[in-house]
């Protein structure tokens, strides 16, 4: 990720004290990192048995020093030149005076070795050949389906999409956007709840036609394994969703009913 772009970064790292010391030594010795002056490393020390993913996101978000942020996860690689493309898009979309979330379409590969596409045209060729897939196509289509990949293939200008249940795109927003809900630990609904909040606050969702990012394969997280194997884990997540919907209703009144209705219709 560091070698992919020269833009500023705010990174939250979840580590033990020993891991933090090890990382410090690595960063100081790395030719790639030691000369970078625009990367902020924010250590959150390990505590408890669940991965506090939204706490980490909020730490990175609150410590970002730029007026706009691209909210992404560390297991993705952005396309070449994405930083400059996003800067142009922010100006073209007049984000200074509007409430918008710009969507960077997400793809994935199941291959540990990948010849990274240098353009949208190359990516589409790899998609047609089966070297790439739309993100989570096999296991969680709803998460990114509203991006409308079929339209994106031929799009040359940004286009608006509507919120749908379980939508969790990767987005560019103003740095002072709503924070992530820290009740959602481990696996499940951590990004979904954030997009619901943005929609409730009437953010316009706009897909960028010439941007993309690719998820790189890795072993399943400990938390997703617990979600799949533990009924009590899934029950706790269901309870958190109910609390989240109650809070939405208190803050947004009848406008929040569409989220509860969408959840019950799944």
Secondary structure, 3 states (H helix, E strand, C coil): CCCCCCCCEEEEEEECHHHHHHHHHHHHHCCCCCCCCCEEEEEEECCCCCCCHHHHHHHHHHCCCCCEEEECCCCEEECCCHHHHHHHHHHHCCCCCCCEEEEECEEECCCCCCCCCCCHHHHHHHHHHCCCEECCCCCCCHHHHCCCHHHHHHCCCCEEECCCCCCCCEEEEECCCCCCCCCCCCCCCHHHHHHHHHHHCCCEEEECCCCCEEECCCCCCHHHHHHHHCHHHHHHHHHHHHHHHHHHHHHHHHHHHHHHHHHHCC
